[in-house]
Amino acid sequence: MPLVRVLLLLPLALSLIACGPSHEGTVTYEVKLDADGVIGGTINDSLHLDSTNDQWTAFLSQARATLGEAPSRFEVTHARLQLNVTKSKNVGMLQDVLSGDVTAFLRASETGTQVDIATVKNPRGSAQLDMDTTRGSLESLEANLARGDFLLGLRGGTTRTSSSDFEAVITLTLDITAR
């Protein structure tokens, strides 16, 4: 192989070596937004995931089997949100409860350290919508993710008030790579 080809392929080979083995999986959770989460023009709520959560525990177990050791690094590669109309109350479309910038986040249970993982602007309808992943570093949360002790949440603008009678069940689906 000529030297020029070797030099051209060297960055690709090094990037593949640096990435190392990985495990990709998908997890889906429901976050409930209601009047208790409204402060001013913002709505916010989160779901605590711990070691008793079957989905996250299965993801970690599969990653461990694939990697040959417990994962220590994580990345959200894709995120989607959808209104679960059948479980929601007095909400028929996303725009009935969310407006402006809507953000999915992960938060450390004990420290409150938070990383925004995906955003969407002015979500509409009730069908599944792709969110733009932030590609933010999860380094500050990796110990929490590895032991399964963190919060998954959603926040955004809203026209609802703290006295409104509603409950919006939002399904968040995350594609995650563990290394």
Buried (B, 14 or more C-beta within 10 A) or exposed (E): EEEEEEEEEEEEEEEEEEEEEBBBBEBEBEBBBBBEBBEEEEBBBBBEBBEEBEBBBEBBEBBBEBBEEEBEBBBBEBBBBBBBEEBBEEBEBBBBBBBEEBBBBBBBBEEEEBBBBBBBEEBEEBEEBEBEBBEBEBEBBBEBBBEBBBBBBBBBBBEBEEEBEBBBBBBBBBBBBBB
